[in-house]
Every structure is written in structure tokens, then in C-alpha cells.
Amino acid sequence: MMEPKEILENYYLDTRWHLLEVAAMLDRLQRAGGSQELRKQLLDEALALLASETAEPNRTERLLNLFSKLDLRHAKEEN
């Protein structure tokens, strides 16, 4: 297992880039008048989830479960 410093050294720049991409998309959405649809709500929930500290580091699993709500909704709409 890598040490915390190694993890930051290996992943910091890529993670920073991805966060900047998220920020840019949210800025574009806000300038366009915002949105109340489920996808935006899920993104807001995902950001809160990422910022949370939990006893178990299972953010990936929790995000997958969160975004499965959108998949389930689309599946219901198609039937």
C-alpha cells in the first residue's frame, strides 16, 4: 500500500484537473440559467458525498449507488 504522500504525488495533478473540469461545467450550467433536473441534483449530492469524511473510505461505491438512481429512472421511462 502506498503512503499518503506517495498517493498525493501520483494523483494530485490529475485529480486537480478533473476538479477544474467539474467546476467549469458547473459554471457553464449556472450561466445558462441552472437546472433542477435529476442529473444536476445527483451532481450536487455527489459533490457533498466526496467532501464528506466517513469511517469507511467507500466513496466510489456510494457514488455508483447514487448515480444508479439516474439509470433506474431512465429504465422506467423507457418502459
Secondary structure as the mmCIF struct_conf table of DSSP 4:
data_model
#
loop_
_struct_conf.conf_type_id
_struct_conf.id
_struct_conf.beg_label_comp_id
_struct_conf.beg_label_asym_id
_struct_conf.beg_label_seq_id
_struct_conf.end_label_comp_id
_struct_conf.end_label_asym_id
_struct_conf.end_label_seq_id
HELX_RH_AL_P HELX_RH_AL_P1 PRO A 4 ARG A 31
TURN_TY1_P TURN_TY1_P1 ALA A 32 GLY A 33
BEND BEND1 GLU A 37 GLU A 37
HELX_RH_AL_P HELX_RH_AL_P2 LEU A 38 ALA A 51
BEND BEND2 ALA A 55 GLU A 56
HELX_RH_AL_P HELX_RH_AL_P3 ARG A 59 GLU A 78
#
